[in-house]
């Protein structure tokens, strides 16, 4: 098997990494603040449709051109994700609806909302937009893209967003571990009563956590639609939000480990696309490869391998009532 | 956690007035949310420059004013009843089965497999065998989170989400390999799919008895769904398993102290839930299409969760909730024909409805609990009714704690 195939698979895995890592970071902010967010998939869906629209709108209609059009498109997707996450925040924090219930509703409604927005944005087309939307110019990573033996392919013509996502680990780690805001956010997820006793408003921090999750998941969706595919299509997120959730769980809600699992699951996605004639893999149907992230997560959550520990108060109503 | 916001606090022993009060509260909450949804919908309709009354009445015209319309509505409701029942059974035991989606996908595969392998059986027997195969498929897929929860404590929400992902790939694999069609009708634009099922393996139409068009595909499955709802009601309300399940759901600690084996109850509930989930896809493949298509994504499992909330996890309520959902869904056709409002409006309407239902039920539940607590406090020693004690006992301190905490919380930072 030539190196180029591995290199191309790696390149694909970086793209998936970006999707999983951004969405996973979204989930991380929400769950670290104590609000379980299984609505990541729905938030991504909103990001895809609004991101694809935004990229076109700012690039062509507003005539901003590259790179500002696509950048604003991505930010528009993030903004719409944030607004939509507001529904989850209001339901779970203000009205104390069960987090899973609200998350399910978020996912369910997103499908319809996306169609509705799509038919408003794209001249009545409710399930896709025209292909070939504007995107940021691809870039080669210096040094790595001049590796010998075909390996350079892995680091060529990547979306700049891949690098943005990878670098995101530094500010996120710093904010969560060094800044007062991040420490307070985390303590809301671990022990809200104690946090409150220090005069910190738990709902305020939780709102910020959930809204941030919408921003990240929306950005991720916008990246998928406008940077990766080039248009919005119904169902293009299918399951990616849940894989991000799986990566988040396996990472133990840690932004550094999340990088590894986001990349690993990204690579698992790339295998059936590029490495389907490699030894062992050719014997397996591609559908089985796609199951890997989910199986790994089940094995981990069942405690057969390692141990995952969610934020202590995540999923509980603010006052810690109820219980399964 | 999972039962929060879903069921009213199910106390095993309950006084009649509390029960009535709960029912009235639920109905009121439902009406309020329906009002909110219709009002919000009206704003959207006006934004499109049409009259809300015309649009809403055209939805009713296409759904309940003709036999055909009713037939379509009931056919839409059929899978949703199974799906919502599957969700409700687990809720009763305090668990959240969001894996109905995956369970019915797997069940469609096992059913299609039975059709392919056992097609030689005579008609009615084949149908029964296929339905059993579907239920077994759903049960196997539901047994995994059930066993994992009981044996390892793995949270069912996470495991079922992951199993949904696996099921999608499993279905794709089945259609690509072992069950791939071999006898596709000539001249048809063929996607990946299974072979056409034998004629005897399909479920008969009942619509023609009532003058409903055959294209509605109203089948015996609807009656089976109603029957399943009654069985589930009986199971929850009148059997030992149901009693223990409700005990586990409302207070696992006391149930355990009372000698209930929590693990075995939870596992059995998951199996029942899986069997019901197995029947969700049958309307589509046995009554409508006659084969299993590729990329079958209809979100019937997730929609079932919405219908279960709407019906407040009450099996009979679920039947009506599914019909209400069906009426709205049928409205898509009405909009396409009679209005400029895009058909996706309906999904928005359903979304607003379900979000407001979830929130108003939550508010109603808290109000009700507070009121019962107050009454229990006022009645004090005068009333030694087991009912009100049971109702308020476990919640009492929690509620007061909550309110105090919430009040103080708003002042923070």
Interface residues (C-beta under 8 A of the other chain):
Chain A: X38 X87 X91 X95 X96 X97 X98 X99 X100 X101 X102 X104 X105 X107 X108 X109 X111 X112 X113 X115 X116 X119 X120 X124 X126 X193 X196 X199 X200 X201 X202 X203 X204 X235 X238 X239 X242 X243 X245 X246 X249 X285 X287 X288 X290 X291 X293 X294 X295 X297 X298 X301 X302 X303 X304 X315 X316 X317 X318 X319 X321 X322 X323 X324
Chain B: X1 X2 X3 X4 X5 X6 X94 X95 X96 X98 X144 X148 X151 X152 X153 X154 X155 X157 X158 X159 X161 X162 X163 X164 X165 X166 X168 X169 X170 X172 X173 X176 X177 X252 X297 X299 X302 X303 X305 X306 X309 X342 X343 X344 X345 X346 X347 X348 X350 X351 X354 X355 X358 X359 X362 X363 X366 X398 X401 X402 X405 X406 X408 X409 X410 X412 X413
